[in-house]
Amino acid sequence: METQKKITLHRLTVDFVEVNTREVIDVNGKEIVVNNHMAAFSNSESGRGLVDGLDIPQNFIAAIFDAWGDEPTVADPEIPE
C-alpha cells in the first residue's frame, strides 16, 4: 500500500499559520490516516525561516508568504542567558 501526503493550512492570518500534514492509505476504498502532524508557525523572523524550509509543495509556502507579506509581524521571543 502506498501512502499519499495531504496538506492543509489552518488559521492562516497575517501573524500565524498552522500546517497539517497527513499521510493516508486507501484500504478497500476507505481513506485511513496513518500519520498526522500539526505544526504552528508565527510570522516572525525565525518562523519565516522554518516555513521556508518545510517539505511541502511550493504553492503552500507561496500562499503563506502572500498572506504574511514582506516583513515579519511578530517578534521572536527573547531567550534569557
Backbone hydrogen bonds, N-H to C=O, Kabsch-Sander energy under -0.5 kcal/mol:
donor,donor_aa,acceptor,acceptor_aa,energy
4,Q,24,V,-2.7
6,K,22,R,-3.1
8,T,20,N,-2.4
10,H,18,E,-3.1
13,T,11,R,-0.8
13,T,16,F,-2.9
17,V,41,F,-2.0
18,E,10,H,-2.6
19,V,39,A,-3.2
20,N,8,T,-3.1
20,N,18,E,-0.5
21,T,19,V,-0.6
21,T,37,H,-3.2
22,R,6,K,-3.1
22,R,20,N,-0.5
23,E,35,N,-2.8
24,V,4,Q,-2.7
24,V,22,R,-0.5
25,I,32,I,-2.4
27,V,25,I,-0.6
27,V,30,K,-3.0
28,N,26,D,-0.6
30,K,27,V,-1.6
32,I,25,I,-3.1
32,I,30,K,-0.5
34,V,23,E,-3.0
35,N,23,E,-1.4
37,H,21,T,-2.6
39,A,19,V,-2.1
41,F,17,V,-2.8
43,N,15,D,-2.3
44,S,42,S,-2.3
48,R,44,S,-2.7
49,G,45,E,-1.5
50,L,46,S,-2.1
51,V,47,G,-2.5
52,D,48,R,-2.3
53,G,49,G,-1.0
54,L,51,V,-1.6
56,I,54,L,-1.4
60,F,57,P,-1.3
61,I,57,P,-1.3
62,A,58,Q,-2.9
63,A,59,N,-1.7
64,I,60,F,-2.0
65,F,61,I,-2.5
66,D,62,A,-2.3
67,A,63,A,-1.9
68,W,64,I,-2.3
69,G,65,F,-1.9
73,T,43,N,-2.1
74,V,43,N,-2.1
